[in-house]
Amino acid sequence: MAVLAMDLGGTKLAVAVFSPTGILLSNEVVELDNRQGNAVGALITGMAQQAIAAQQATDMPVQAIGISVPGINHQKEGTVWAPNIPGWDAYPLLKEVKQVSGNIPVIIESDRACYVLGEQWQGNAHGCKDVIFLAVGTGIGAGILVNGKVLRGAHDIAGAIGWMALQQPFRSQYVDCGCFEYHASGEGIAKVVKALLAAEPSYNGVLRQQPVEQISARDVFAAYDKKDVLATTVIQSCITYWGMAVANLVSLFNPQKIIFGGGVFGPATALIPAIKAEALKWAQPISMQLVSVEATALNGSAGIYGAGFLALQESRPS
Amino acid sequence: MAVLAMDLGGTKLAVAVFSPTGILLSNEVVELDNRQGNAVGALITGMAQQAIAAQQATDMPVQAIGISVPGINHQKEGTVWAPNIPGWDAYPLLKEVKQVSGNIPVIIESDRACYVLGEQWQGNAHGCKDVIFLAVGTGIGAGILVNGKVLRGAHDIAGAIGWMALQQPFRSQYVDCGCFEYHASGEGIAKVVKALLAAEPSYNGVLRQQPVEQISARDVFAAYDKKDVLATTVIQSCITYWGMAVANLVSLFNPQKIIFGGGVFGPATALIPAIKAEALKWAQPISMQLVSVEATALNGSAGIYGAGFLALQESRPS
């Protein structure tokens, strides 16, 4: 037997097949090419059908399907809310995939839950029952395991850590994304730099040498590596926010590990010792001594591993 | 049958007997009278023996004992850390109580876990599986239920929300108690007022009319009710902190309810609408719309109810 894992992102879909022992047998990535709504659903069901047929031809047929989605999976309703996929406000993905999967069970989870499950299965959280994956990319989200189970909350919206309040007073820029995400996400870093460039006409460093609307977090990290003064201000501020967020997770959850991932970690991985030093100032001191703060071991693949792990669990009913 | 519930506080011990249907049959409170270490243990075992014997003489013998402790119960070790009871760094309470309880099972939990369990059993969280009790007294702690289970963390230290980082920059006053607790606990309110009285010699309101070292949070609320300017500044700041804390719990946990209790709620109960309005600015918007923010229904008794509930669960093995 084998399991099928699918990881839907905002711009692409990854499709992988895992052996029962967790070996990655195949891995394919297709671009969404601006597909929206039903067309994204059709891409997923088409790729699923194709993979099921391909495995059927081998001695390892697909026993279960796990799907990671970039948003919230409402477990009871079987619908997905994915803010970056137009038309996916309450998309009936489970029903659609079941129409092509026949008797093969299907399980869908939010990407942040899949990240932490992937890390637990084949990454840096192996054997951890209380662990948090802090995904810092365009936005910020947290996949949280409590005593080995995904923390979903009452309506599957738990882990929305981008909304964490970390600095007074409240500012209008927080309305659409939350305080933490405004100051310390990939998109936030670019926004903060653009605001500073407008506010500081005397600055004439490397970040002034490209069209302002094209500046990304990656450019800011490159400027930080060159000791640019504006980039240094912004990244130092991010270290404070990331450290406070780690501290708050440590004080509330007393986890064994906090694992940073997402596109920003990435370049921010080198900052983890500074982030931990910041967290040490704020957090419950005993919990802080006992936690390990690390970078993902799976780079961009935590989601597909998590989806594979969910499928494997589903294929072995307890 | 009946169950025995004990709620140890920093200055007193409550002892109650509940019927199997949850009716409070008896309730007694004894002062600790400055007892320390083993003497507190002896008080608990003595009261337990006495209650067991008294129930034995009726047709409702004690079937299980639940104990709420003011600190952390280390489940694996069977030891209690209680910062306000001298000599209780790793106190072997479970072993001691088992010596007098014979075959009667004993379960010990942190007070904050008992608060939320009590509220779930006979208070405002009835039927809630995802609910948080925010206890604001001398200090601040959170009892958190995730899918019906107490959130303990990897080392039983979860819920240490007094350490939540909510305002930059870090200040030396946060070292011993955490940012949130410094600004918005009962002890914190008194400390902040004393610092303001020292910093504002021109203030001549009601809080200047008593010896500064005797000022308590209760005095600050009384002055706030009289529209005193200094008390208003401090309580408004507390509303901001409490609102940010609610917001962060909502964004992270997506709970059904957040319940305020502890000595400060109490007088701060009237502020819950203002706290909710503050939280609304910061939190994940959908989760915030779906959460209910309320005051405890059990006043100072949530701990003893929680201990009773634990004992009742223990007396009915699943």
Interface residues (C-beta under 8 A of the other chain):
Chain A: K129 D130 A142 I144 V146 N147 K149 L151 R152 G153 A154 H155 D156 I157 A158 G159 A160 I161 G162 W163 M164 A165 L166 Q167 Q168 F170 Y174 G178 C179 T240 M244 A247 N248 S251 L252 F253 N254 P255 Q256 K281 W282 A283 Q284 I286 S287 L290
Chain B: K129 D130 A142 I144 V146 N147 K149 L151 R152 G153 A154 H155 D156 I157 A158 G159 A160 I161 G162 W163 M164 A165 L166 Q167 Q168 F170 Y174 G178 C179 T240 M244 A247 N248 S251 L252 F253 N254 P255 Q256 K281 W282 A283 Q284 I286 S287 L290
